[in-house]
Structure formats: C-alpha cells, structure tokens
Amino acid sequence: MGAGVSRADVLKRAGAGAIGVAAVGALARSESASAGVGTSGTQINICDRGAKGDGVTDNTAIIQGALDEIRAAGGGELYIPGTGGGGRVFMTQGLWVPSNTRIVSDGAQLRASGPGPSRAHSGDGDPIPADGLLTIAPQINSGESGVRTNVFVENIELVGNSRIKYGIWADGVRLLRIRGVHIAGTTYEGISLARRMTGVYSTPYPIELVRIVDTAIEYCGENGIAVITGHDVVIDRCWISNISAGPAGGPGAGIDVEPNQTTDLINGITISSTQIVNTWGAGIILSAPPGGNGNSQEFRDITISGCRVHANGTGGNVNERGGVKFAAAGEAAVTPGYGVVVSGNHIFDNGGDPMWGDHYGTLVVTGNDFKSGDYKVNTHGNQLIQAGNFGVMNTSGT
C-alpha cells in the first residue's frame, strides 16, 4: 500500500529555490506545454521589465502590468527568474492572473506585501481584492464573464503574511495546473478552490479540471487546501504540514472538502500519494455545511488512496480531530454520496480516530493501515464495503 511522500521529495521535485533544488526553466516550459496550456502568445521575463528580486522593492506594478499585457494578447507566459544573480525574492501585492497564462520559474519566490486591488465583486456587490498571492478569477469589474481557462503555475515559492489570505485562490476556472509549488505563511488556505462570486456567473461547476501535483504547503491558517466546490480535482504527491486553525478558528485541516451552499457541487475528487502531518484539525475532512441553512449536499466519486496521514488533530476541538473524517460530528446529515473510496493509506497517531464516517452513502475501505487503532463508521443509512484493513472496525447502526 502507498506510504505517501516526504517533504524532501516534494521540495526536490518542486525546485523552490533555497528550499529545494533549482529546476531548469526550459523544462518548466516544456512540461507546461504538455499539461494543456498553449505555447503561443506573449512571453515576458519580469526582470526584463525592471523587476528586482532583492526582497525589498515592490514589483506589483511591473508584474501585474505584465499579466495584463498577457491578458490583452489572449495568452502567454510569465517567467520569474530564480537564478542569474539578480536575486530571487520578488515582493508584490496580490496578483490577478488571466486565462491562457503560464507562470513558470526556476525557483524564485513571490513574497506578499498585502492584497492587490479589487477587480471583482460578489453577487451582493461587495468588492473582492486580490487577496490570493495569485488570484485566478474573472476580473468582472473590467467586463470579463465566464470562467478562466488554461492557467499553469510551476516551480515557484509563494510566501504570504498576515495580510494575504491565500497562496492561490481560484474561482471560475477550468484547466488549472499547479505543479512544483511551495506555499507558506498565508492567513487562510494555502490553496482555495472556492466560489466567492455567487450570482455573478452561472455554471454547474465553476471550478473543474484541476491538478495539484508535487506541491508543498505548510504554516498556513484555516486549511492547507480547501475544495469548496469542484469537479475532477486531483491532489497528488503533495506534502501538507503545520496547518493551524487560523484567526477565525477554522477546521485547521490538511485538506478540507466542504461545500458552503447548495450550488457548491463536489464531484470527482482524488487525493493520492500525499503526506499530511501536524495539522490542528483532521488530516482530511469531507463535510456538509452546518445544519439549519437548508443545504443538501452530495459527495460523488471521492477517492483517498496511498496517503500517509499522521500526527494530526492536535487542536482542542474534539469534533475536528482525527485522521480522515466524513460529515464532522454535530453537523447536518448530507444526501448520500456515491463511491467514496479509502484505500491503501497509512492513517495513524492522530489526535482522534484514524477514521470517522457518517452520512457517506457508499463507502469502500480497503487495504489501509490504521496501526491497530479503532476506525469508526456509523452504518445507519449507509452501505459499507471493507476488507484487508489493519486495525479495529468499530461500527454503529444508529
């Protein structure tokens, strides 16, 4: 069975400057093309435009200007050099990333100085700033509509601060590739796949075809990765560690799959060969919204395989502890999902149960190593298929 990956392995593949080994820029370009992002369009090296990687100079105007130029050209590549003697730490505010954009590097760091300007708004008209260091969403204040398409981010380090919420926030995006990225120090999620522009555009799945691979996320608040809505999302060979509850007292999970409203659909989520360690809450949470708001959610085709989930659930809220949790205790029942598979994982030494399940529809649990710990499943109204697990099955029919 899979044993996950180590932080060193992930950072080595990520090539994030001082925290890993530098990758070759040409390789990043080649792999970005193979990932489905077109190669035509404008190509911009931000240092050619005067950006300075000295860790002091504010490069917001230069970098955002380059991204706006790519947007006007219909697509292109933004290259952020991590080698060459000019410094590798580029200070910037949050940035708006357009469609058909490749952001590639050979180990540079973007370090946040704060959120960028508002270029979008919620359905209620509230302004939305670029509070993700990379904000990938329709810039509707400029007349954009529909989803962003074909965005690729590789081999770069994103470092937040108390004023930046996310390393990457995506809303209204189709075909998003995140590979070899290291994210640290954000107030909320390292990566957030969340609809915040409710009522602004209409599509069944505002976030789909997402690949997060060989990426390390650590020392973030709220969650490592939050999937509030998504279709065909793959999280593979990642490392997530040292996640706190954040200033708002969030779940503090490594990965939190948690729709907020009835329009937030979850379908086809794969979490594989990923290591999650030392989180405030559970390592992985699949949860419906709190009761009382009339929501009815379905989880369809969820797979957790080959992961190593250990030493999580260090926080004080007993309902948020554990290794893998479905429908956290105290929350409303969810409409039974279809095909939740937990297979070939190492789940052990967590602050709560290795696994706790309720209201999951059909759950398949096979070939997992729970290190002799109890894993608890409420079988009321659910179908359970389990075999070949090392640990004690503790079931309840009520």
Secondary structure, DSSP 8 states (H G I E B T S, - for coil): ------HHHHHHHHT-GGGS----HHHHHHHHHHTT----SEEEEGGGGT---EEEEE-HHHHHHHHHHHHHHT-EEEEE-S-SSS-SEEEEE-EE--SSEEEEEEEEEEEEEE-EEEEEE-TT--EEEE-EEEEES--GGGT--S-EEEEEEEEEEEE--TT--EEEEESSEEEEEEES-EEE--SS-SEEE----TTTS--S-SEEEEEEES-EEEEESSEEEEESSEEEEEEES-EEEEE--TTTT---EEEEE---STT--EEEEEEES-EEEEESS-SEEE----TTS-----EEEEEEES-EEES---SS-GGG-SSEEES-TTS------EEEEEES-EEES-SS-SEEE-S-SEEEEES-EEEEEEEEEE-TT-EEEEES-EEEEEEE--
